[in-house]
Amino acid sequence: MDWKAAARAPACLAWLGLALLLCAGVLQARPVELPAGTNQLSLTPHLQYRHDIGAADGIADAIGHLRAGRFQPVPGGNATFGFQPGAFWFHAAIINRNPDEQRWLLVQEYPLSDRLDVWMRYPDGRMQHQAGGDHLPFGARSVRYRHPNFRLDLPPGEQVELLVRVESESSMQVPLELYTPASFTEVSRDAQFAIGLYYGILLALFFYNLVLWISLRDSSYFWYLFHITAFGLVLFTLNGLGFEYLWPDWPWFADKSVPLSICLALVGMNQFTRNFLELPQRWPAGNLASLTVIGFFVLFGLASFWLPYRIATPVAALAVLVGIAWIVGATIRVVRLGYEPAKLLLLAWGAFLVGTAVFTLLAFGALPKNFFTEYGVQIGSALEMLLLSIALGYRYASLRNENERIAAEANLMLERKVAQRTNEVRSALLQLEEAHARLHESSRRDGLTGLYNRTWFQEAFDRMLGEGRARGQPVSLLMVDLDHFKAINDRHGHLTGDQCLRWAAGRIAGAASGDALVARFGGEEFVVALPRTGRKDALVLAEGIRRALAAAPCEANGHSLRISASIGVHTIHADADCDVDAAFEVADRAMYEAKAGGRNCVRSPGGAALARPQ
């Protein structure tokens, strides 16, 4: 008996049954149409869903429930359900009316879902399955992006059935968006810019207060830096950037990082508050309570390595509200005791509490998902950190004024020293930035000709090839070798040869098009990369370079020297499987064909020379 065949039989029968159900027209949901000219569509308002509490249904079971009418519209057109057990199934029927866009990208705009399974069924019976989520390595995603995403092939005019299963111990948020590749590039660029702006604010505050901490040695600045770093890690994790950049091949830690980073942030917040408000002196009972809260978060952070994610994350999310509420209460108490700097602190924590409350309520499904609820914690935390920085400055000013009343002359000297050291550090940082910028630029340039060097050119050319493939545009590569250049060095000396190289570099760069990438490849060889340029145009431009070199002699050290070049041209089409090294090899071979053909000419691989030496 064939045991393997017997074992496969139930699975085959299940898929056969599923295909029969689909072919029988089971999926009767009103289809979503993608009109011509559409490049982005939110699927969420058009979804039907079913909550599989036991997470036991397979694809065939889900089809059966769909046939029986057990799927229902997403409530309010917003697929935010909070922390829920089991799995959720979503369904939509899609008809693409846009003949210019067949390839689409399905994006779940929430980065913390554990597992997503996407099934697509085409009218001819084909089924496609893809999987994603942060329980799979980051490299398994269709596009390397912080949100789970899946490539969809939507033939124009055909109805395609889409079923999505989401299982997660995190908050169940399933905003599904359809994008064309070009639209996704624009949206992701804008989102990355906004996120980069936020982290830019954090970095600016970090380094500014780092300088102050180094100068003043005030522990409040240290705990402020700790708070910024820890909370930056929280948002880095919640935005999916931690999984993308820090632990892409460690799905286990992708879960643990959420409660762990939250605990670190709350430890920093409470310790900063204790120090800033001077609780040990002003309110000993509140100081003891703060130490208890800090101890809880330390222990809970350690326990999160062993606690199930479905327990650790909701508890940590609620603990954020409790921790911030305690900080606000302690600050109000100290304000009533007459400590003026605490007023700014209260305003800062109030802004942060509002943003955190909005984000937490979204996680539990109490608020709909929109720009303000999704990014409320970023907005609130940015305001909070700015206000905390101001509060630190105000506190320092208050202490300084108090010290002035005690010892005016001594405090004045201290203030001058602080200002001097701060200016020195700032000046040193500016000089370091300028030196770094000069060093970075010089590392990209060839010291003799001023053109880009070979190393930087290879990196830039590799990016150019990637962009060309993404946009479906050809890229051309020119390999330019000066003829008989060794004879110039041998006869007139290397100084004359160096002048000739600089002269040739200027001629080549001047003859190349405005967006061309020109570099010295080595010795008397130069390379030119031409984006969005086909073979015909590349040959014309190469001939222009050859003529520019041959048109007039090079005047160097009293010598009038004729310089010509042999040029090899290679065009890489968007669908070609060609890397940087392979492109160089083909262009180099074409250049040697030009040399073999008499020099002072242009050739492409296997092509005839465009010009003969005169």
Steps between C-alpha positions, in 0.01 A plus 500: 500500500630849410486667844632836367225516241243407766628776728472755221147400407311704766691816412434448129131444568486817711654713227276334240196582712618858541545536125152361438349740753671795338411391146140463608490871572508475877651839555207730442633818660454813296831545317727799558585670171828676429409767244737610226752747632477366857834450670392454863193362674411421860350150509391523864155657442425229242602200711290227651637330808451209737654445844635145532533495880669161514735576208415154371354572155692425185442658162231246410318567830514874437348451153224295658421775751503755220255290301276470803490879538691508828730780384383852576609851400781660697329718766516864406741422217785486753673166567621575853391239755743539792661203675302193393557124521509275197520612139308736272407422139440776244356472150468725196434447130705730276458598133784699349366752245838667463664349188827682567556345843499123540750468784381627838624489855276408794626668818380441854577837656567363848845351561447277805271222374647156565382307195312590182393255230372632167317282248403612150278308261482584129211425262696212342515325839859586588570557870791698638608512864741739673597535865638790705514657845766545764506129585675449167847639419490853362659385174186295419308819416427592140645848552747580778269736688391534861139399425411146383439506125413261218531523122168448320452430130160646401430439128277777357133415481523178703338448840758380752396365840713607798500327839725621782551321830659698787607341827680708758548535873547872442219747440279384213531791255459407134493810278552353151608731220556433128777691323657505160882473524542868414235613750649282773841653437356851548298410810787311666735787419268751669449272800873443538554876477249564780655229716846630421389849602379366833823313569693804382331700777591228749862495387525878514362502854726209595822662385404842631431365847799267479720807466323660796541186710870482416535866590279516808524144637138533607346152541163632376653534154628143516154359580349723233744344250407155629131582455551628143703193402260249656185662363664537159554123513132451589383688192773341288348167600133602466565649155654174380841659448664288769400181315613654172840629607604351838378139523362398155594132544388475863116479501502383863656824618263702278224399746704543817632842396159667540440445876874517574548840333183634668634397842835666431325821395283506812802439722667800337187717530447429869866537592519829311190623684641397840820688428343809343236546771755425775249258653735364774510850654163647399266196533659188659179295481471574126865411459437158655201448269712593195768251605229234527374582149857487364557163671181364344606598149849356548353166610231505232760576232701194610185288522396599145771265369294209634143631512280420197475792260120506529541578871814716503400748230147594621629530857789718382261717295274556801804552724602793279177681591536412867867605508437833326193565717715450811764739365232763432360454852844532659571811297169662605590428863840670467344797317270549799806496723615813316773362270471726191700288245249216554234698309680452170552136588126463559424651159749262336361186666145615426574517126667161515213348699247612238707356213565175687136463600389542138752240381408254777127537434571432133691183595199378700258586219326781686591762237502477119829499311586834339798730477455653847434173682779313320760773550360657818777353711766646267336843510453490875850369569662760274319778687584335831870471424520858376322623811718282723808652343357846565410395853856386558624836383249679719594286798865571445424872476305485826786326678741752358290792626478341841873454511545859388312615807735294718828574326452740208863541407588130514192406299586760234842343451343156477251624240783641287692173518191304405431731205864482389513123516166467326619727217825306475315171472258643245791644301678166515186323379463746211866457405461124522192511278683717245805274505280195465319657204831583331635153568182339369516705179872436448448126544268507199734695270812411307779725625652564157202562270232607747262241353332235713726207590449139406367379835231764526411460131437127544263564791317777316482294180354207693227730634443636148451145368248430777305816423505418129356154564235637734391758241541278195766727347833408337836610634813535285864471599795654310857382553743767372872421463749762378704371205881465527502679833798305629707656221413850631624410849815336363586784261389811691491390863224427750434865584407562138295180505315621810411827324373299203284287731346810656441647154339175377283477813366849435426420135320175588294658777412796276385275215291273724133580564390688810386195698788277391730353765868547405794347690865414459518121489876475535812611313391652172155332508173682566143376534171674428160370619190627319158452667188464284719467188463235231772363276445744214519811717796359691693447178425858392623637833810279489580636154460852641758419769738356243468812282545731800832330580621494140380851409793694645844420639578501870744775602712362783840627622573668166400194297209484260379141518228329301290269716243253376300229670355157434151471645297189579123534544272253676126548560329311783126460448259501793425128468864397460659283771821700516687619807766773525800272439337339198417842352861616545625181335280545191584871463870424548484232230333746263774753575768246412312429177530873425875484566533195282303681231760775465434716812333845506160341445184391678370148520223310669521124558540337157422830319692681227715800582317833477813696418844427364818677602580797287 
